[in-house]
Amino acid sequence: MKSRFFLALIIASSNVSASERSTIAFSLDNDGIFGVDQDYTNGLFLSYTSGAINTPWLLTPLSLSAWGATSLDKFEFTLGHKMWTPSDIEVSVPLANDRPYAGYFHGEFNFISLHPQQAQRFNLTIGTTGENSLAGQAQKLVHSITGSDDPNGWDYQVDEGMVGSVGYLSHFNLARYNSYGGTELEFSNVSEGNVGSFRSDLSTGLMLRWGTDLGGNMGAANITTENPFRPGMIGASNSAWFLFTGIEGRYRFNDVTIEGERPNISDPENYPTTLENWQSTAVMGAVWYNQYVGASLTFTAKTPDYKEAPSSIYGTGGLSLFAFF
């Protein structure tokens, strides 16, 4: 009798599209895949995304349903940790003409609204920089385990205390065509804006995707080096795979990881880091999921965030593992 009951539950749940249920995800960014340890060097993200919600009246104007579309709306909560380092982490004194050490331990609250032709996310992020970000301790621990070079300059990290931002992200389908073997080819615009003490910027770009059920997972792949794949933005889709690539241009107004105070440097005028306002990012990746689990692998490249950068391009690899329940 019990076995019949559980079998009925499994059959019933399989009739619900994967991410109309809740989603949990673990994502990792790291530049070690390219044999370096510099700039944006590591990111860890743990997220929970709700299943489809009845949108509260207060958030109804933010939903795509406000424009007459039938949307799938969700809440998402993410705990994230990011770190940035200069090109030589073994040096125990500040480096001129190089990136400051910086860490950001933060939480995100996202309201997501999905439709086969458009996806959007409203975002609130707040977190801490400096010693309380635990970035120095985390990198030293990991490097001691892996036998990597010791990072010796965290005493001179950026420390601005609590910082945050609000943001808006939109994916808009420009064209989607049927391709061979039941696949689809899609061109979309990806645009984003953020305002806050952490960062403020405006960006827009183009993404190309090829695979299956693209209307059901629009918005999950993003053009960014930081957490480039977000499984919680998969829509009413039970299983799919796709390949993606994209390029984006950005104007950044402020960035605390570049311009923030470094209180342990007595003569900061000798260690300038000047924000590069015009920036660009490129991504390529692959995604697969069924109604229970999925994974993505992404490679990113970007131009420097600051004018004194010793390199003209920086790259990372990203892995995301996720499950629906």
N, C-alpha and C positions, 0 to 999 in steps of 0.2 A: 504493500500500500504506500509506504513511504517512498519507494523507488518511483512509483507512478507519479506521485506528487512532485518530486524533484524533476522528473522528466518533463512534466507539464510546464514547470517554471522555466526550464531551459528552452523549450519550444516557444513559449510566450515571449521570452526576452529576445530570442533570435529574430522575432518579427518586428522588433524596434530597431530603427537605424542606430548604428554604433554611437554616434555622438549626440543623438537625442537623449542618450543616457549621460551619466557623469563621466568625466575624463580625469585621469591623473597622469602626470608626465614628469620625467626627469630629463634634464637637458644639460649638456656640457659643451662649452667652447674652450678651445686651447690652441695655441700656436705651435706647440711642440711637434705637430705633424710636419711642419716645415723646418724643423731643426733649430728653432730660435726661441728666445724667451725675452720678449720686448713688447712695448706699446700695450695694446689690449691683449693680455697674455692668458687670461683665464676667466671663465664665467660658469657658475653653477646655478641651476634654476629648478625649483620644485613647485609644481603648480597643480591646482585643483580647479576644474571647470564644472559647473553645474550642468545638469541636463536642461532640456527646454523649460523655461519658466513662464509663468503668467506675469507679464511685465507690469511692475507697479506703475500707478498713474503718474507718479512724479517723473519716471524715466520714459514714459510713452513718447514725448517729443524727440527722444534720442533714438528711437527704434525706426527701422526701415518701414515698419507697418504704418507709421505716421504719414507716409507718402502713398498709401494705398496698396502696398505690397504685402504679401503674406510672408512674414519673416520668422526665423528661428532665433529667439533671444536667450542669452545666457549671462551668468555671472562667472567671473574668474578671479581667483586669488593666487598670487605668485610670490614666493620667497626667493630672492635672488642675491647673489654675491659676485661682484666683478672686481678685477684688479688690473692695474696698469703699472708697468715698470720701465725704466730706461733700458738702453741696449746692453749695458754692462752692469749686471746686478752684483758682481763680486766686489766692486769698488765701495768703500765704506765712507766716502765723502760725497757731497753733492757733485753732480756732473753738469757742466755748462753745455748749452746747446743740445740738451737731451730732455726726454720726457720726465716729469716728476713721478715719483712713486705715488700711487693713489689707490684707495679701496672704497667700495661702495656696497654696504650691506643694507638691503632695502626690501620693502614689501610693495606689491602692486594690487590695486583693485581695478578690474576691467569690466565694463559693460559691453557685451558683444551682440551684434545684430547681423544675421546672415540671410542671404537670398542667393539663388543661383546666378544672378547677374551682378550682385554687389555684396560686399562684406565691409563692416565697419566696426571699429573699436574705440570706445572712450576710456581714457586711462587716468588714474591717479596713482602717483608713485611717491613714496616718502621713505627716507633712509638716512643712514649716518656715514660720514667719512672719517678719516683719521684713525686714531688708535682703536676707537670703538667699532670700526668696521671689521676688525680682526683679520685684515688682509695680510699683514706682515706675519702674524703667527701662523696663519693657514699656509702661506707659501713656504715658510721655513719648515713646517712639519712635513709637507708633501715632498719637498726637496730632500729632506733627511731620509725619507723612506725610499725614494727613487734613486738616490745617489747623485742628484743634479747639483749644479753650482749653488753655493750658499748665497742667498740674497742679503746683502750687508748694509743697504742704504735706507731701510724703512724708517729710521729715526727722522728722516727728512721728508716724510710723506705730506701730501696735502691734508690739511685738517680744517674743515669749515663747519664741523659739527653736523647738525641736521640740515638736510637739503631735500628738495622734492620738485615735482613738476606735474602738470596736467597735459594730456595729449589727445590727439585725434588721428586715427589711421583709417584710410579708405582704400579698398580694392574695387575697381570698376571694370567690368568686362567690356572690352572694345570689339572683339570678334572671337567667335568660337565656331570651329568647323569640324565636321565629321571627317575622320581620317581612316586609314585602313585597319582591318582587324578589330573593329569595334572601338577604336581609340578616338580621341579628340585632340585638336590643336587649338590653343587659346592665346590671345594677346590681351593683356590687361594693363591698366594704369594703376600704379601704387603711389599714393600721396600721403604725407604725414606732416603734422605740426605739433610742436611741443613748446610749452612756456613754463619757466620755473627757475629756481636757483641752482638746480643741478645742470640743466641744459635748456636752451631755447633754440629752435631751428625750424626751418621749412624745407621740405624735400618732395621731389616727384620723380618718377621713373617708369620704366616699361618692364613687364615680365612676360616671358614666353613659357608656356607649359604644354607638355604632351603626355597623354596618358588616358586614364579611364575616369568616368564620373566626375569631370572637372567642375560641374555645377554644384556638386555636393561637398567640395572641399576648397572652394574659393576663399582666399584670405589666410590660409594656414601657412603658406610659404611667404617669407618676407625678404626684402632687400636690406639687410643689415648684418653687421658682423656680430651683434650681440643678440643671442637667442633667435636665430633666423627662422626656425620652424616652431609654430605654436599649434599643437594638436587640438587645443580647445576650440580653435576656429574651424575645425572640420564640421560640416553641417549634417544634413539628413543623408548620410551615406553609410552603407554597410561594409563595403570593401572597395578598394581602389589602389592604383599605383600611378605615379606620374614622375616625370623628370621636369626640372625647372631651371631657368636661368633668368637673370635680370640685372639691370644697371640703373643707378639712381644718382641724381645730382642733388646737392644740399647746400643751403646757406645757413651756417650756424652763428648765432648771435652771441652766445656765451657758453662756457663749458668749465665747470668747477674743477674737473680733473686736470685741466691745463692752467687755468687762471687762479685757482684757489690759493689761499695763504699756506705757506710752509713755515710755521712758527719757530722751528728749530734751526732755521737758516738765518744767521745774524746779518748777512749782507745779500738779500735777495736780488738786488739790482745787478749783481754779478752772475746771476743764473736765470736770465730771462727765458720765458716760454711765451710766445706770441700766438694767439689763436689764429689758425688758418680758416677764414670764414667760408671759402668755397671748397667743398669737399665732394668726393664721389665714392660710390661703393658698388661692387659687382658680386653676384652670388651664382652658384650652380649647385644642384643637389638632386637627390632621389628620395622618394617616399613610397612606403608600402604599408597597408594596414588591412585587417579584416574586421569582423564585428567584435573582436575581443582585444586584440593587441596590434601595435604597429611600431614602425621605426623610421627614422629619417637620417640621412647623412648629407652634410652640406659643407661646401668649401667657399670661403669668402676672400675678397681682396678689397683694399681701400687705399685711398690717397692719404697723406699725412693730415693729422688734426692740428698741427702747429708748424709754424714757419721754419723753426730751427731743426726740424727733423733730419736725422742723418740718412734716412732711407726714403725712397720715392714711393714705395708701396709696402703694405703690410698685409699679412694673411692669417687666417685661422681656419681650423676645421671644427665642425659641430656635429654632435650626435644627440638625437632625441629618442627616448624610449617611452612608450605610452600605452595605457590600457583603458578600456571602456567597461563600466560596470553599472 
